[in-house]
Amino acid sequence: MPKFTIDHQSSQSAQVAYSKIKEFLANDQDIRKFDPKINCQFDDGAMSCKMNGSQFKADMNVAAAGNGSKVTVIVDLPLMLTPFKGKVTETLQKKLAKYLS
């Protein structure tokens, strides 16, 4: 399965960014359009999340970076869904910018 990484810098602290990402992953319906069966397992201590669904898998991590934080999302798409990589990337970047700005 092809993997790709999305990085997002935020001016918010790592803890605030992680809280907002938890809210985003729990409530946002755009991610569910890609995979309605997505399940998120959060690790509050490590500020990370493993997302497992029938269509894709992803790992998200929030880390302190300077005065803000850095969010890294590693998406693992099945080979048949590789043509949707651009749409997945675009949606995640927009959502991260929306929730973390």
Protein Blocks (a to p, Z undefined) as FASTA:
>chain_A
ZZdddddddfbdfklmmmmmmmmmmmmmklmmmomkbccdddfklopaddddfkbccddd
dddehjbccddddddddfklmmmmmmmmmmmmmmmmmmmZZ
